[in-house]
Amino acid sequence: MRENPFHQSSKMSAEGPIGSKFADDDRLSGETTVLVLDVLDRNPSGSELQGLSSPSMYLVRARIEDDNIDSPGESIEIRPGSIGPLSEIRFRDLTAESSAAIIDAVLDLIISDPDRHLGFYNRANNLSLKYHAFQLLPGIGNSKAMQMVKERGGSGWSSFEEIDKSCGIESAKLLAERYVGEMQDPSESPSLLDLLVRSGI
């Protein structure tokens, strides 16, 4: 079994300051907003959205109660009169439009809260003698991972732009792709979504 990819970890709630009492799943009770991926017509019962919740990045669906919510890309505050209770859905249940939008949606959430996600790059550790946590990212092999460790040095990075410049990668996008891969296959281990987004480090 691979070790935790971080030197140190601590339990930190990922719940937002508002929280939702309108969730079918306790894991969703701390979510405060939903980024709309697609809007589905469910006549005669109305419309339903598929979306990405924040701050914990769950794939969700909900009945739309506010007629002004009608376009993908909107960020909706979870409150009475806006949308109904959240229910978690599987990646394979996403519509084609939702699937096409998910990478950009995850990337938007990463960029809007960079400190939560920069922790991976600054604390990533060896998982074994031959495997570094950087190799969890798509397209990163052993030699590239070792180069990144060298570039990080002892001071770390303060922004994704700094990582990109020193390592020649798209650091935020690579994390987004990893997160989406874990949404597609929840058995992926270690789960960066759980460590970085849903539990904190």
CORJO-V381704 format. One record per helix or strand. SS is the DSSP state (hx for helix, st for strand). FROM is the first residue (numbers start at 1). LEN is the number of residues. If there is no record, write none. Layout:
ss->SS from->FROM len->LEN
ss->SS from->FROM len->LEN
This chain:
ss->st from->6 len->1
ss->st from->23 len->1
ss->hx from->26 len->3
ss->st from->33 len->9
ss->st from->47 len->8
ss->st from->59 len->6
ss->st from->75 len->3
ss->st from->83 len->1
ss->st from->86 len->3
ss->hx from->91 len->3
ss->hx from->96 len->17
ss->hx from->114 len->10
ss->st from->124 len->1
ss->st from->126 len->3
ss->st from->131 len->2
ss->hx from->133 len->4
ss->hx from->142 len->11
ss->hx from->160 len->8
ss->hx from->171 len->14
ss->hx from->192 len->7
